[in-house]
Amino acid sequence: MELQESTNRLVELIRHSQSPYHTMKEAISQLEKAGFERISLAESAALEPGKAYYVSIYDRSLAAFRVPQSGFKGFRIITSHIDNPCFMIKPNPERKKSDCITLNVERYGGPILNTWLDRPLTIAGRVCVATDDPFNPQTILYNSKKPVAVIPNLAIHMNREVNKGVELKVQTDLEPIVSLIGAKENTQGWLLGKIAAELGIEADSILDYELFLCNGEEPSITGFDDEFLSAPRLDNLTSCQSCLNAIMDTEALSDICNLVVLFDNEECGSSSKQGAGSVILSSILEKIYLNTPDTDKSRTAFIDVMLHSLTASLDVAHAMHPNHPEKNDPTNPIPMEGGVVIKMNYNQRYATDTNAVSIVEGICRAEKIAHTKFVNHGDAVGGGTLGSILSTSIPAMTVDLGVPILAMHSSRELMARSSQLAMDQFAEAFFK
């Protein structure tokens, strides 16, 4: 894959991924165009050797895999997450403030709050609509497409200390303005009325919703030599696209099952039925193995397969900030063009296993892929990701990797385009 194609694929995913549900839709579209067949999470059927399948996990997470051509020695698994730090709209959200309508919101994950101010924001997510069967409501995706909200800053004349740093409170400072009250006599239910009208349904038919405030700005290639990509949701759509590229652009192996899993809810701890902290992945792995023809169906044989498996958890990493190099480890700086970053923490906030790290190192050396190793500054506590969580539920060697970015968890983040290409190249090599 060339640099421009790598960037184009990522940019298209970002443009179509205003919410995790839209990321799911775009990922499924890519997989189906590549010939992957959908199967049901709740049903079992014989899998055809060499064939490619995908499964939607509660419409919130996704697994795609290629059945081995013959035999079944183990899995190679690449994972990432589809959610990002942002704000979600609460029930009954409309509030009258001055002559404006604002929305009551809840923080999701750990966003850098002030980066959401004064930006064009869209609303996207899903609504559930009543049907004749109460146990099977209809789910409809929604995307305002155009910017409909802004969270305005307080003018410096009214807040002279703003450039010294001001604490923002979600309930007080971060409710987005979405309309003027004008002649509206009753604003209760106003938002659902607008959404229902766009979707062509009755507002009373909407049972519930999960709606996100999203940065509506376009991705931009920046730098005098077009080195950078500035965009919303680089964390973690960079990894999602690398996962999809790898499973789509490679063929089934002889006796190894290649599998990618895109999880929801990483940013809020992964403790959900569709999150990496659940039993869902181990259940899917077992179902794949048991539904593959000519495998030993014993529990012992499945455990042996897992013990011969390897997981690469892909999530973004911290590039060295040029204005704050003191925040990085003094002997392991991570340049923007660091390529594949092997994320290491001996207290296991990242899955750190010398054998797994050495495999990644060996692949990168053999394929001449740019790579480096990240450790936190000795006086700092870093974030965690999927690797260590998955290591507690599946007995497979696991390693955490990512592309280096700046402004992680900002409404808009920055990366070097070459590092995305390096991750694409690694993921493909991992599956080959």
ROVOKOL-757884 format. One record per residue (C-alpha): residue in one letter; x, y, z; residue number from 1. Coordinates in Angstrom, 2 decimals. Layout:
BEGIN
aa X Y Z i
A X Y Z NUM $
...
// end
This chain:
BEGIN
aa X Y Z i
M 0.00 0.00 0.00 1 $
E 1.23 3.50 -0.83 2 $
L 1.08 6.57 1.42 3 $
Q -1.77 8.28 -0.42 4 $
E -3.99 5.20 -0.39 5 $
S -3.31 4.69 3.33 6 $
T -4.34 8.27 4.07 7 $
N -7.37 8.15 1.79 8 $
R -8.75 5.04 3.45 9 $
L -8.38 6.56 6.90 10 $
V -9.90 9.89 5.90 11 $
E -12.94 8.17 4.39 12 $
L -13.48 6.19 7.58 13 $
I -13.27 9.37 9.67 14 $
R -15.78 11.16 7.42 15 $
H -18.29 8.32 7.78 16 $
S -17.73 7.66 11.50 17 $
Q -19.48 10.41 13.41 18 $
S -20.56 7.87 16.06 19 $
P -19.54 4.30 16.93 20 $
Y -22.69 3.07 15.17 21 $
H -21.67 4.83 11.98 22 $
T -18.19 3.33 12.32 23 $
M -19.86 -0.08 12.49 24 $
K -21.89 0.70 9.37 25 $
E -18.82 1.82 7.41 26 $
A -16.73 -1.16 8.58 27 $
I -19.48 -3.57 7.52 28 $
S -19.73 -1.83 4.15 29 $
Q -16.00 -2.25 3.59 30 $
L -16.08 -5.91 4.61 31 $
E -19.05 -6.77 2.42 32 $
K -17.43 -5.13 -0.59 33 $
A -14.40 -7.34 0.11 34 $
G -16.58 -10.47 0.04 35 $
F -17.11 -11.12 3.76 36 $
E -20.34 -12.96 4.63 37 $
R -22.42 -11.96 7.65 38 $
I -23.21 -14.63 10.25 39 $
S -25.31 -14.38 13.39 40 $
L -23.81 -13.96 16.84 41 $
A -26.62 -16.01 18.40 42 $
E -26.64 -18.90 15.91 43 $
S -24.21 -21.59 14.86 44 $
A -23.49 -22.90 11.39 45 $
A -20.64 -24.80 9.76 46 $
L -17.89 -22.48 8.56 47 $
E -16.24 -23.11 5.20 48 $
P -12.44 -23.42 5.22 49 $
G -10.75 -20.46 3.54 50 $
K -13.89 -18.32 3.63 51 $
A -14.28 -14.86 5.19 52 $
Y -17.03 -13.96 7.67 53 $
Y -18.04 -11.15 10.00 54 $
V -20.35 -10.93 12.99 55 $
S -22.02 -7.87 14.52 56 $
I -21.86 -7.89 18.30 57 $
Y -25.07 -6.24 19.57 58 $
D -24.63 -3.67 16.77 59 $
R -21.92 -2.13 18.97 60 $
S -18.79 -4.16 18.24 61 $
L -17.59 -6.22 15.29 62 $
A -15.52 -9.32 14.56 63 $
A -14.26 -10.35 11.12 64 $
F -12.19 -13.43 10.36 65 $
R -10.83 -15.80 7.74 66 $
V -11.24 -19.52 8.44 67 $
P -8.00 -21.50 7.99 68 $
Q -7.60 -23.42 4.74 69 $
S -6.94 -26.69 6.58 70 $
G -6.19 -27.57 10.18 71 $
F -6.46 -25.16 13.10 72 $
K -3.35 -24.42 15.16 73 $
G -4.24 -21.01 16.57 74 $
F -5.59 -17.49 16.15 75 $
R -3.87 -14.28 15.15 76 $
I -5.99 -11.50 16.56 77 $
I -5.81 -7.74 16.00 78 $
T -8.10 -5.55 18.09 79 $
S -8.95 -1.87 18.36 80 $
H -11.83 0.28 19.62 81 $
I -14.42 2.35 17.78 82 $
D -15.47 4.86 20.45 83 $
N -13.87 8.22 21.29 84 $
P -14.07 10.71 24.18 85 $
C -16.97 13.10 23.58 86 $
F -20.37 14.12 24.97 87 $
M -23.69 12.27 24.91 88 $
I -27.11 13.86 25.01 89 $
K -29.17 13.06 28.11 90 $
P -32.90 12.22 28.10 91 $
N -35.23 15.26 28.09 92 $
P -32.23 17.44 27.18 93 $
E -33.78 20.78 26.17 94 $
R -33.05 23.75 28.42 95 $
K -34.08 27.38 28.01 96 $
K -31.20 29.75 28.72 97 $
S -31.60 33.42 27.88 98 $
D -33.12 33.35 24.39 99 $
C -31.39 30.08 23.45 100 $
I -32.12 26.38 23.60 101 $
T -29.23 24.34 24.97 102 $
L -28.90 20.60 25.46 103 $
N -28.13 18.77 28.70 104 $
V -25.14 16.49 28.04 105 $
E -23.02 13.90 29.80 106 $
R -19.27 13.49 29.37 107 $
Y -18.26 10.19 27.75 108 $
G -14.73 9.03 28.50 109 $
G -12.00 11.59 29.15 110 $
P -12.10 14.38 26.55 111 $
I -9.93 17.52 26.78 112 $
L -12.90 19.74 27.57 113 $
N -11.74 23.12 26.26 114 $
T -11.00 21.69 22.79 115 $
W -14.76 21.30 22.28 116 $
L -15.42 25.03 22.60 117 $
D -16.28 27.20 19.57 118 $
R -16.30 24.30 17.11 119 $
P -19.06 23.26 14.69 120 $
L -20.68 20.18 16.22 121 $
T -22.96 17.62 14.64 122 $
I -25.28 15.14 16.36 123 $
A -25.11 11.46 15.46 124 $
G -26.04 8.10 16.92 125 $
R -29.07 5.86 16.93 126 $
V -32.72 5.92 17.95 127 $
C -34.91 2.95 18.82 128 $
V -38.46 3.03 17.45 129 $
A -41.50 1.10 18.64 130 $
T -42.78 -1.86 16.60 131 $
D -45.63 -4.34 17.07 132 $
D -43.21 -6.55 19.03 133 $
P -41.99 -4.81 22.24 134 $
F -39.01 -7.19 22.40 135 $
N -37.78 -6.12 18.96 136 $
P -37.74 -2.33 18.55 137 $
Q -36.40 -0.97 15.29 138 $
T -33.00 0.73 15.35 139 $
I -32.38 3.70 13.03 140 $
L -29.07 5.51 12.61 141 $
Y -29.18 9.29 12.73 142 $
N -26.67 11.88 11.55 143 $
S -27.46 15.59 11.41 144 $
K -24.75 15.82 8.68 145 $
K -24.59 19.60 9.00 146 $
P -23.30 21.36 12.15 147 $
V -26.21 22.03 14.51 148 $
A -24.52 22.90 17.82 149 $
V -21.79 25.11 19.30 150 $
I -20.40 25.37 22.83 151 $
P -19.31 29.04 22.99 152 $
N -16.46 30.32 25.10 153 $
L -17.02 33.09 27.59 154 $
A -15.45 36.28 26.22 155 $
I -12.10 37.26 27.70 156 $
H -13.62 40.59 28.81 157 $
M -15.87 38.60 31.17 158 $
N -13.19 36.15 32.22 159 $
R -9.85 37.94 32.44 160 $
E -8.11 34.87 33.91 161 $
V -9.02 32.56 31.04 162 $
N -5.45 32.39 29.67 163 $
K -4.19 31.26 33.06 164 $
G -6.34 28.16 32.84 165 $
V -9.98 27.81 33.80 166 $
E -11.76 24.74 35.12 167 $
L -14.75 23.82 32.98 168 $
K -17.78 22.07 34.44 169 $
V -19.89 19.95 32.13 170 $
Q -23.22 20.90 33.65 171 $
T -22.44 24.61 33.81 172 $
D -20.08 25.45 30.96 173 $
L -20.47 22.83 28.26 174 $
E -24.11 22.71 27.25 175 $
P -24.25 23.30 23.48 176 $
I -26.49 25.94 21.92 177 $
V -28.70 24.41 19.23 178 $
S -31.39 27.02 18.51 179 $
L -33.03 30.31 19.44 180 $
I -36.26 30.04 21.38 181 $
G -38.01 32.62 19.18 182 $
A -41.69 31.80 18.90 183 $
K -41.33 28.26 20.28 184 $
E -43.86 28.07 23.11 185 $
N -42.84 24.66 24.39 186 $
T -39.34 23.31 23.90 187 $
Q -39.90 19.98 25.67 188 $
G -39.47 17.20 23.09 189 $
W -38.19 19.71 20.55 190 $
L -35.01 17.74 19.72 191 $
L -36.84 14.46 19.14 192 $
G -39.32 16.32 17.00 193 $
K -36.52 17.63 14.78 194 $
I -34.87 14.21 14.54 195 $
A -38.16 12.42 13.85 196 $
A -39.00 14.86 11.06 197 $
E -35.63 14.22 9.40 198 $
L -36.09 10.45 9.69 199 $
G -39.69 10.55 8.48 200 $
I -41.15 8.98 11.64 201 $
E -43.43 10.09 14.48 202 $
A -41.66 11.55 17.50 203 $
D -43.90 9.52 19.83 204 $
S -42.61 6.31 18.24 205 $
I -39.07 6.94 19.55 206 $
L -38.52 4.83 22.66 207 $
D -34.93 5.78 23.45 208 $
Y -31.76 7.08 21.85 209 $
E -27.99 7.19 22.13 210 $
L -26.87 10.45 20.52 211 $
F -23.38 11.90 20.50 212 $
L -22.05 15.40 20.00 213 $
C -19.43 15.07 17.27 214 $
N -16.74 17.34 15.91 215 $
G -18.13 18.21 12.48 216 $
E -14.86 19.49 11.00 217 $
E -13.28 17.85 7.97 218 $
P -9.92 16.03 8.23 219 $
S -7.05 18.11 6.82 220 $
I -3.65 17.21 5.41 221 $
T -1.27 19.82 6.83 222 $
G 2.41 20.76 6.83 223 $
F 4.45 22.36 4.07 224 $
D 5.25 18.93 2.68 225 $
D 1.86 17.39 3.50 226 $
E 3.38 15.34 6.29 227 $
F 0.53 15.51 8.78 228 $
L -3.12 14.57 9.14 229 $
S -5.19 16.74 11.48 230 $
A -8.60 15.25 12.20 231 $
P -11.21 14.33 14.79 232 $
R -11.29 10.78 16.16 233 $
L -7.78 9.67 15.21 234 $
D -8.06 7.86 18.54 235 $
N -8.86 5.20 17.52 236 $
L -10.04 5.16 13.91 237 $
T -6.38 4.94 12.87 238 $
S -6.26 1.45 14.35 239 $
C -9.71 0.47 13.10 240 $
Q -8.75 1.15 9.50 241 $
S -5.47 -0.73 9.87 242 $
C -7.44 -3.71 11.22 243 $
L -9.88 -3.59 8.31 244 $
N -7.09 -3.19 5.75 245 $
A -5.26 -6.20 7.14 246 $
I -8.19 -8.61 7.14 247 $
M -9.44 -7.45 3.73 248 $
D -6.10 -7.35 1.93 249 $
T -4.77 -10.76 2.99 250 $
E -5.81 -14.34 2.21 251 $
A -6.68 -17.14 4.60 252 $
L -3.67 -18.98 6.05 253 $
S -3.28 -22.74 6.02 254 $
D -3.86 -23.46 9.72 255 $
I -4.14 -20.08 11.47 256 $
C -7.38 -18.12 11.84 257 $
N -6.85 -14.40 11.25 258 $
L -9.37 -12.30 13.21 259 $
V -9.99 -8.61 13.84 260 $
V -12.25 -7.28 16.58 261 $
L -13.44 -3.68 16.83 262 $
F -14.71 -3.06 20.37 263 $
D -16.99 -0.35 21.73 264 $
N -16.72 1.24 25.20 265 $
E -12.93 1.26 25.59 266 $
E -12.98 4.92 26.58 267 $
C -15.23 4.23 29.57 268 $
G -13.54 1.09 30.84 269 $
S -14.67 -1.76 28.51 270 $
S -17.09 -3.11 31.13 271 $
S -20.08 -3.83 28.89 272 $
K -21.49 -6.88 27.13 273 $
Q -19.86 -5.67 23.89 274 $
G -16.65 -4.41 25.52 275 $
A -13.24 -6.04 25.76 276 $
G -13.80 -6.62 29.48 277 $
S -16.65 -9.05 28.78 278 $
V -16.62 -12.73 27.83 279 $
I -17.74 -11.96 24.29 280 $
L -14.38 -12.45 22.56 281 $
S -13.65 -15.76 24.27 282 $
S -17.16 -16.92 23.31 283 $
I -16.67 -15.93 19.66 284 $
L -13.26 -17.62 19.51 285 $
E -14.73 -20.85 20.84 286 $
K -17.67 -20.73 18.41 287 $
I -15.33 -20.17 15.46 288 $
Y -13.21 -23.13 16.48 289 $
L -16.16 -25.46 17.18 290 $
N -17.92 -24.56 13.92 291 $
T -14.84 -25.15 11.77 292 $
P -15.00 -28.60 10.13 293 $
D -12.55 -31.36 11.05 294 $
T -11.36 -29.86 14.34 295 $
D -11.07 -31.72 17.62 296 $
K -14.17 -30.53 19.49 297 $
S -12.77 -31.19 22.96 298 $
R -12.27 -28.38 25.44 299 $
T -8.63 -29.37 25.82 300 $
A -8.02 -28.99 22.08 301 $
F -9.57 -25.50 22.10 302 $
I -7.39 -24.43 25.03 303 $
D -4.34 -25.72 23.15 304 $
V -5.35 -23.57 20.16 305 $
M -5.62 -20.51 22.40 306 $
L -2.21 -21.18 23.90 307 $
H -0.77 -21.08 20.37 308 $
S -2.45 -17.74 19.61 309 $
L -1.20 -14.16 19.52 310 $
T -3.05 -10.85 20.02 311 $
A -1.99 -7.39 18.85 312 $
S -3.98 -4.63 20.53 313 $
L -3.86 -1.47 18.40 314 $
D -4.45 1.95 19.96 315 $
V -2.78 5.31 19.54 316 $
A 0.43 6.23 21.40 317 $
H 1.87 9.50 22.69 318 $
A 4.28 11.22 20.31 319 $
M 6.83 13.52 21.94 320 $
H 5.32 17.01 22.09 321 $
P 7.90 19.43 20.64 322 $
N 6.90 22.10 23.18 323 $
H 6.99 19.70 26.12 324 $
P 9.71 17.06 25.59 325 $
E 10.07 16.79 29.38 326 $
K 6.78 14.85 29.49 327 $
N 8.31 11.84 27.72 328 $
D 10.74 9.24 28.95 329 $
P 14.25 10.72 28.64 330 $
T 15.81 7.77 26.79 331 $
N 12.80 6.62 24.74 332 $
P 11.45 9.63 22.85 333 $
I 8.71 8.87 20.33 334 $
P 8.98 10.93 17.13 335 $
M 5.89 11.72 15.06 336 $
E 7.31 9.47 12.32 337 $
G 7.99 6.70 14.81 338 $
G 5.80 4.32 12.85 339 $
V 4.60 1.31 14.84 340 $
V 4.95 2.11 18.53 341 $
I 5.32 -0.88 20.85 342 $
K 3.66 0.32 24.07 343 $
M 5.33 -1.08 27.16 344 $
N 4.54 -0.88 30.86 345 $
Y 5.94 -3.37 33.32 346 $
N 2.99 -2.80 35.67 347 $
Q 0.81 -4.15 32.82 348 $
R -1.24 -1.04 32.04 349 $
Y -0.13 -2.08 28.58 350 $
A 0.25 -5.79 27.86 351 $
T 4.02 -6.21 28.07 352 $
D 5.40 -9.65 27.29 353 $
T 8.96 -10.00 26.04 354 $
N 8.10 -12.89 23.73 355 $
A 5.22 -11.02 22.09 356 $
V 7.25 -7.79 21.87 357 $
S 10.09 -9.72 20.23 358 $
I 7.71 -11.13 17.59 359 $
V 6.59 -7.60 16.70 360 $
E 10.17 -6.40 16.65 361 $
G 11.10 -9.30 14.36 362 $
I 8.26 -8.61 11.93 363 $
C 9.14 -4.92 11.74 364 $
R 12.82 -5.65 11.14 365 $
A 12.09 -8.27 8.48 366 $
E 9.65 -6.01 6.63 367 $
K 11.70 -2.83 7.21 368 $
I 8.77 -1.12 8.95 369 $
A 9.51 1.97 11.04 370 $
H 8.98 1.18 14.72 371 $
T 9.97 2.26 18.21 372 $
K 9.21 1.48 21.86 373 $
F 7.22 3.65 24.25 374 $
V 7.42 3.75 28.02 375 $
N 5.96 6.38 30.31 376 $
H 8.01 9.03 32.07 377 $
G 9.05 7.57 35.40 378 $
D 6.98 10.10 37.34 379 $
A 3.82 9.75 35.24 380 $
V 0.99 7.24 35.16 381 $
G -0.14 6.50 31.62 382 $
G -3.47 5.33 30.29 383 $
G -4.46 1.76 29.65 384 $
T -5.97 0.03 26.64 385 $
L -7.42 -3.26 25.44 386 $
G -4.30 -5.42 25.64 387 $
S -4.14 -5.94 29.39 388 $
I -7.93 -6.32 29.62 389 $
L -7.97 -9.05 26.97 390 $
S -5.02 -10.80 28.60 391 $
T -7.23 -11.56 31.61 392 $
S -9.87 -13.36 29.53 393 $
I -8.01 -15.21 26.75 394 $
P -4.80 -17.20 27.34 395 $
A -2.84 -15.80 24.42 396 $
M 0.35 -13.77 24.21 397 $
T -0.63 -10.12 23.82 398 $
V 1.15 -6.92 22.89 399 $
D -0.05 -3.29 22.75 400 $
L 0.84 -1.20 19.70 401 $
G -0.20 2.14 18.21 402 $
V 0.60 5.07 15.96 403 $
P 2.06 8.17 17.65 404 $
I -0.22 11.21 17.79 405 $
L -0.31 14.60 19.50 406 $
A -3.25 16.04 21.46 407 $
M -4.68 12.63 22.35 408 $
H -8.31 12.96 23.55 409 $
S -8.57 16.43 22.05 410 $
S -11.58 17.15 19.88 411 $
R -9.04 17.22 17.02 412 $
E -5.75 15.29 17.01 413 $
L -2.55 15.30 14.92 414 $
M -0.43 12.54 13.42 415 $
A 2.23 11.92 10.78 416 $
R 0.77 10.21 7.72 417 $
S 3.83 7.97 7.39 418 $
S 3.12 6.37 10.77 419 $
Q -0.33 5.28 9.63 420 $
L 1.22 3.66 6.58 421 $
A 3.70 1.84 8.85 422 $
M 0.83 0.47 10.97 423 $
D -1.02 -0.64 7.84 424 $
Q 2.10 -2.45 6.69 425 $
F 2.61 -4.11 10.07 426 $
A -0.99 -5.33 10.37 427 $
E -0.82 -6.87 6.91 428 $
A 2.51 -8.56 7.68 429 $
F 1.12 -9.86 10.99 430 $
F -1.66 -11.65 9.08 431 $
K 0.64 -12.97 6.35 432 $
// end
